[in-house]
């Protein structure tokens, strides 16, 4: 029997005052062997059906009415609540995978500026200014050398909204050596 990570579509619906909001996580494509990029969608609408039609790009009146607006009537409060839910849901993806926030609304420059506000609190997000996309990789990264000598056990940190830089990087996973009885020198343990 082999262990296969199942990457499944994830979504979360919430309300901001009288508006219905939904965050979508969908496995998009494999960027390295065994590691995937997840597409993140965020919409504000009147009904669940309208939000689902927007995400699946169904060419109907509900999709058009939502596609032509940037955000709902609540302004920045809606965007901040959406980003908070993205930060909480990012821990549902497997380690080494990445999420991407792309600016594909009616006014992508304005959306890019709005999402850029949170980069000063979360500097671990990688920004592609040309394509106006934000990337976040779940620790440990796919090219981390600890993957060669240790078994990675995923865990959620205590603060789901905090960034993952510095000492918080190692709070996101536990590592067990493949060969626990092998003694290692100080140089080898410092490298890991």
N, C-alpha and C positions, 0 to 999 in steps of 0.2 A: 504494500500500500504506500502511496506517495502522498506527501503533504502538499496540497495546492491551495494557495491563497485565493479566495473568491472575492473578486472585486465587483461589488454590486452598486447599483444606483442608490444614492441616499438623498433624502430631502427633509427639510424641516419648515413647517409653516408656523408663523407667529403673527400677532397683530400689533400695530402701532396706532393707538387710539382707535379710529374706526376703519383703518385700512388693513387689508390682508397682504402679508408679505411672505415670500417663500425663497429659501436658499436651496439650490440644487447642486449635488456633487455627482458627476458622471465620469467613469473611466473613459479617457479620450484616446490615448495611444501610448505605446510602449517606447520610452526614450532610451532605455538600456535593457539588456536581457533580464527580464524578471521585475523591472521597475517601470511604473506607469505614471503618466501625467493625468491628473483629474481636472476636468473642466468645471468651473464654478459659475453658476448662474444665479442672479438675484433679480427678483421682480416684485413690483408693487401693483396690486390690482384690486378688483371688486369681488372676484370669486375664484375658487380653486380651479374651476374649469378654464377661466381666462388665463390664469398663471400657467397651467399645464399646456394650453395651446401656444402660449408665447414661447415656452422652453422648447417644445417639440416642433416649433416653426410651422404650425398649421396655417395655411393661407386662408384666413377667414376674418370676419369683422372683429372678433375678440382679439385676435393676434395683432391686427393693424392698429387698433385703438391703444394697445399697450406698447407696441413697437415705436410709436410716434411720440412717446413721452419719456423724459429722463427719470423723474421720480414723482412720487405722489404729492399730496397737499401738505405733508408735514416737513418737507425740506431736509435739512441736514440730520435731523433726529432719525429719520428713516435710514439714511446711509450709515449712521453710527450704530444703530441697532443691527443692521444687516452685517456690518463688519464684525460686530461682537459675536453674532451667531456663526459666522465663518470661522472665527478663531476657536470657538468651542467645537465645531464639527470637524476641524482639521485633524483631530486626534482619532478619527474613525478610519483614516487611511493607513495602510501598512507602512512600516519604516522603510525609508529609502524612496518612497513615492513622493510626488510633488503635486501641488495644486496650482492652478493658473487662474488669475482673475484678468479677463480681457475686457477692454472698453469697446463695447459694440452697441452702444445705445444710439439714439438719434444725434446726440452731441458728444462724440467720444473725447474731445479735448476737455470739455467741462467735467466729464465723468473721471478722466484721468487725474485732473487737478484735485477733485474731491477725494478720490481714493489715496492720493499722494500725501494727504494730511497725516496719515497714520504711520508713515515710514519713519518718522523721527522716534516714535515709541517702539517700532518693530524694525530695526535696521537689518535683520537677517533676511528680509524679503528682498529678492533680486528683481530689479526693475529693468525692463526692456523699453527704453524711451522711444525707439523707432516704431515698434509695433504696439506700443502702449499696453504692455502686459506686466503683471506682477506674478512672481513665482515664489513659492515657499516649499522647502524640502523638509520632510519629517526626519529627525535624527534617529539613528546615525545615518549619515549620508551614504549613498550607494558606493562611493569610492573611499570610505573611511577604512583605514587599515585594520581596525578592530574586527571587522567582518571576517578577516582571514584566519584569526586565531580564537575567536570567541563565538559562542552561540548568543544571538540577540533575543532578549525577551522584552517585548514592548510594554510600556506602562505610560499612564497619563500623569503629568506633573500635578502638583497640588494646585497651582494657579494655572487654569486653562487659558487665560487671556494674556499671560506674560510672554515676553520674547524668549527665544531659545539660544541666546548668545552666552559665551563665557561658561561659568559653572553650571548654568541651567541646561546646557547641552546634554550633560550626563544624567540629568534628572528625568529625561524622557525615555530611558531604557535601562535595563539591567543586562550585564554581560557575564556569561559563564564560560570558562575556558573549555576548549574541546578536550584537552588532556589535563585534568585537574592534578594529577600526581607529578607532573613535570615541573621541576624547579626552574625558575627563570632569574636571570641576572637583573640588576637594577636598571641597566640600560634598556633591556627588553620591556620591563614593566613601565618605565617612563614613556617609552614610545607608544604604548597602548593607552 
